[in-house]
Amino acid sequence: MVSQPEHSTSLTLRGASSAVGSRSSQAHSHSRSRRYNRSHAGGASYVPLNEFPVFSNSGDVEIVVKVQSGHENRYLLHRHTLTRCSGFFEASTSNEWSRAQTLPEPAPAPTNALPAGTELARIGEDAGGDGGGARASTALVAPRKRWRYELDPGTGDNDVPMLVQKDESSPASKGGGAASIFGGSGANSAAQRGHKPTHSTTSFFRSVANLSLMHHSSAPPLPPPSQAEQDLLRDYDNLFRIMYNYPPLLDGINIADAYVQCKSLLTLADQYDALAVVGPRVDHHLLQFQSRLWKQVAKYPISYLRLGYLARSKVIFQEALIHVVGQWPAGERSLRAALPDAVLEIIEDKVEELEETVARVEGRLFRLNLTTRGGERVAPATNYLDWLAVSLFRHWVADNTTPPPIAPERRRGGGGGGGAGPHAHSGGPRGGSSSSASSAQSTAAPPLALTAGHHGSPSPPLAALGRTYRTLGSAHAGAYLGHDECKRFLKLTPELYSRDNLRRFEKRIDELKAMAREVVRPLMGSGLELDVRQGGSSGSGGGAAAGATAGDLVGYLTCTRVGDRDLPWD
């Protein structure tokens, strides 16, 4: 991608042709030229480089990124590289929109002698072909186009700074003279006045351009840039570094800072239609955080879903999408404001698939039953104690998968801020609390937080149902319907309560739990990189909160599968 420096074996000589008398004199002069190589502008020795960020020999696009405090970054890059990486540069340098300038051609050199300062004129050993030197000089300074861009901060507070194409006659470029990397202003003014340049134009202005990039000790010190200006300069520098296959300068220790920097860089790349080039670099950088990244995605799934979409990161997008679907409809408003319709359609499709799977599992749970020794289903007439065990289990499932009754004051519209309503999502990893619906609920609160359905009737959100089914799928014996609850229930019928009956009752409840664990197994899978099995479920009681203790990383369902065909950019 990066063009190679243009090396030349030519030799620069001064004075009359008689100075070249022998091979030793030629070698001595060549050695002094390579050793000292003084600039035509005078002063200290300086060798112009041909590498990022200033390609002095081959660059044809000058970019000046200057902030309000006076600090600036200058680049001299290649049009063919910028147009391959950015749709913005491809369009703005096209024939329709281009404001390219042509580098001035030097006056033709006389054919009978070499003028003083002629650059890179090759002299043969016989020194007999002065016409060849003229042809070499003319070939080296062939005219070529050049483009100049400057950062326009805009006029309003909400304006986004944008690179705009300038020409040498525009007010922003006047007075620059040699300050331009091309040296265009000085060259054009000299040509307009009719003065012939004393040296080769290309070599002279390249030397002046590189000297202009050095800080002059006589210039007054600039005020320190603000944090916003530092971020802007860093983002543009990272953008061009990536285009030239250099690693971006991003935080590799603090993942919260790395997220902010990557998000800002992706936003800038989106502005210049360069996401296809910048996205893989951001993806590679964030994936180095491994487990810390997955925990951040679980805390801020909406923010990372958008970042994964911009970076075209399959792994980050998939991880965040599973969290979003499992917590639906939490953060729905933020999702619709931050993501395009194509991503929302994928979310809605995955939510519908998960709801259908949950409905099938729920139907099987309510059909679970026990049998007598003769193989008949238990009933009040065949085995009353076992029928009570089945009734208690079904009541627990129904109580944790249906909305609680609406209080009269809330039915009149005077409800306060309770568990009803979607959870608000914070702006990102740097602000507010997470939108996660998996935090442990208080035992005094209703077992489920419910939201209103699309048709006005309340319906349990997937996050609440996820806690219920994770409780049913838990291998912990006391996750729900434990010893104390069975004992309290059996005491409601004093004539049945005894130690033997309690032991038989708990045994039949355990059989129902084992069957339910197999029924909900399809919902217990996980497509996450994050290990959701850490911590485990513990506690006692009949609420769904027993299965969503503080030890669990997530309490909602994470069984959503995201394949290549589900990616919005394929």
Secondary structure, 3 states (H helix, E strand, C coil): CCCCCCCCCCCCCCCCHHHCCCHHHHHHHHHHHHHHCECCCCCCECCCCEECCEECCCCCEEEEEECCCCCEEEEEECHHHHHHHCHHHHHHCCCCCCCCEECCCCCCCCCCCCCCCCCCCCCCCCCCCHHHHHHHHHHHCCCCEEEEEEEECCCCCCCCCEEEEECCCCHHHCCCHHHCCCCHHHHHHHHHHCCCCCCCHHHHHHHHHHHHCCCCCCCCCCCCCCHHHHHHHHHHHHHHHHHCCCCCCCCCCCHHHHHHHHHHHHHHHHHCCCHHHHHHHHHHHHHCCCHHHHHHHHHCHHHHHHHHHHHCCHHHHHHHHHHHHHCCCCCHHHHHHHCCHHHHHHHHHHHHHHHHHHHHHHHHHHCCCCECCCCCECCCCCCHHHHHHHHHHHHHHHHHHCCCCCCHHHHCCCCCCCCCCCCCCCCECCECCCCCCCCCCCCCCCCCCCEECCCCCEECCHHHHHHHHHHHCCCCCCCCCCHHHHHHHHCCCCCCCCHHHHHHHHHHHHHHHHHHHHHCHHHCCCCCCCCCCCCCCCCCCCCHHHHCCCCCCCCCCCCCCCCHHHCCCC
